Amino acid sequence: MIINHRLFTISLSALLLVGCGQAYKNHKTIESFMQSNMNLKDYDVVEWSDSQPTYFVSDSMLQVMHQDAEKEGLVQKNTHYTNRTEKLNFIRVKYAVDQDTVRRTFYLDELFSGVVAVKGN
C-alpha cells in the first residue's frame, strides 16, 4: 500500500513538472515573438491562458490574420511566421503597455515551436 502511494506521488509530481515545463516553453516562444516581431517597446504580461488545440483555422484565415496584424501595426512589416501544422494551439495573452491593458491571441504550431499567427481580440 505504501509503495502504491509513493508511486502515485512520484507519477503525479512528474506530470506536474512536465506540464509546467511545457507552459514555460510556450511562454518563452510567445515572448520571443513579441520582442522580435511586434511593435512593443515595454510591456508586462498580466495573464496567460492555458493552451487550447484547434483544427479549424484555414490557410485563408491565417492570411487575413497576418494582413490585419500588419495593417493594425501589431507586427512589423514582413514578419516571419512559423509554418502552419494541421493542428494549431492558441494561447490568449493579456499584457499591459503604455498604461493600457491589451489582449491578443497567439496561434502556435503543433509542437509549440513558433508563432503561426497573432490577432487582436
C-alpha positions as CSV (number, residue, x, y, z in Angstrom):
1,M,0.0,0.0,0.0
2,I,2.8,2.4,0.9
3,I,4.6,1.5,-2.4
4,N,1.4,2.3,-4.4
5,H,1.1,5.7,-2.6
6,R,4.7,6.6,-3.3
7,L,4.4,5.5,-7.0
8,F,1.3,7.7,-7.3
9,T,3.0,10.6,-5.7
10,I,6.1,10.3,-7.9
11,S,4.0,10.0,-11.1
12,L,1.9,13.0,-10.2
13,S,5.0,15.1,-9.5
14,A,6.5,14.1,-12.8
15,L,3.3,15.1,-14.6
16,L,3.2,18.5,-12.9
17,L,6.8,19.1,-13.8
18,V,6.3,18.2,-17.5
19,G,3.1,20.4,-17.6
20,C,4.9,23.4,-16.0
21,G,7.9,22.9,-18.3
22,Q,5.6,23.0,-21.4
23,A,3.9,26.1,-20.2
24,Y,7.2,27.8,-19.6
25,K,8.4,26.8,-23.2
26,N,5.1,28.2,-24.6
27,H,5.5,31.5,-22.8
28,K,9.1,31.8,-24.0
29,T,8.1,31.1,-27.6
30,I,5.5,33.9,-27.5
31,E,7.7,36.3,-25.6
32,S,10.4,35.8,-28.1
33,F,8.0,36.6,-31.0
34,M,6.7,39.6,-29.1
35,Q,10.2,41.0,-28.6
36,S,11.4,40.4,-32.2
37,N,8.3,41.0,-34.3
38,M,5.8,43.2,-32.5
39,N,5.9,46.9,-32.2
40,L,6.3,46.9,-28.4
41,K,8.9,48.9,-26.5
42,D,7.9,48.0,-23.0
43,Y,5.2,45.6,-21.8
44,D,4.3,43.4,-18.8
45,V,2.4,40.2,-19.2
46,V,-0.5,40.2,-16.8
47,E,-2.2,36.8,-17.7
48,W,-1.6,33.7,-19.7
49,S,-4.5,31.4,-20.7
50,D,-4.0,27.7,-20.9
51,S,-3.2,26.4,-24.4
52,Q,-6.1,25.1,-26.4
53,P,-5.9,23.0,-29.6
54,T,-7.8,23.9,-32.8
55,Y,-8.1,22.3,-36.2
56,F,-10.5,25.0,-37.6
57,V,-8.1,27.7,-38.8
58,S,-7.8,27.7,-42.6
59,D,-4.9,29.0,-44.7
60,S,-7.1,31.9,-45.8
61,M,-7.9,32.8,-42.2
62,L,-4.2,32.8,-41.4
63,Q,-3.5,35.1,-44.3
64,V,-6.2,37.5,-43.1
65,M,-4.8,37.5,-39.6
66,H,-1.3,38.2,-41.0
67,Q,-2.6,41.1,-43.1
68,D,-4.7,42.5,-40.3
69,A,-1.9,42.3,-37.8
70,E,0.4,44.2,-40.2
71,K,-2.3,46.8,-41.1
72,E,-3.1,47.5,-37.5
73,G,0.6,47.9,-36.6
74,L,0.5,45.0,-34.3
75,V,3.5,43.4,-36.0
76,Q,6.4,44.7,-38.1
77,K,6.2,44.6,-41.9
78,N,7.3,41.3,-43.4
79,T,7.1,39.4,-40.1
80,H,8.2,35.8,-40.4
81,Y,5.8,33.3,-39.0
82,T,6.3,29.6,-38.4
83,N,4.7,27.3,-40.9
84,R,1.3,26.0,-40.0
85,T,0.6,22.5,-39.0
86,E,-2.8,20.7,-39.2
87,K,-3.4,21.1,-35.5
88,L,-2.7,24.6,-34.1
89,N,-2.6,25.6,-30.4
90,F,-3.8,29.0,-29.3
91,I,-3.0,30.9,-26.1
92,R,-4.6,34.2,-25.1
93,V,-2.2,36.7,-23.5
94,K,-3.2,39.8,-21.6
95,Y,-0.5,42.4,-21.2
96,A,0.0,46.0,-20.1
97,V,1.6,48.5,-22.4
98,D,1.5,52.3,-22.3
99,Q,-1.0,52.4,-19.4
100,D,-3.4,50.2,-21.3
101,T,-4.3,46.5,-21.0
102,V,-4.4,44.6,-24.2
103,R,-5.5,41.0,-25.1
104,R,-4.0,39.1,-28.0
105,T,-4.4,35.5,-29.2
106,F,-1.3,33.7,-30.4
107,Y,-1.6,30.6,-32.6
108,L,1.3,28.2,-32.3
109,D,2.2,25.2,-34.4
110,E,1.5,21.7,-33.1
111,L,4.9,21.4,-31.4
112,F,4.7,24.9,-29.8
113,S,8.0,25.7,-31.6
114,G,6.8,29.0,-33.2
115,V,4.0,31.5,-33.7
116,V,1.9,30.9,-36.8
117,A,-0.4,34.0,-36.4
118,V,-1.4,36.6,-33.9
119,K,-4.7,38.5,-33.7
120,G,-6.1,41.3,-31.6
121,N,-9.2,40.5,-29.5
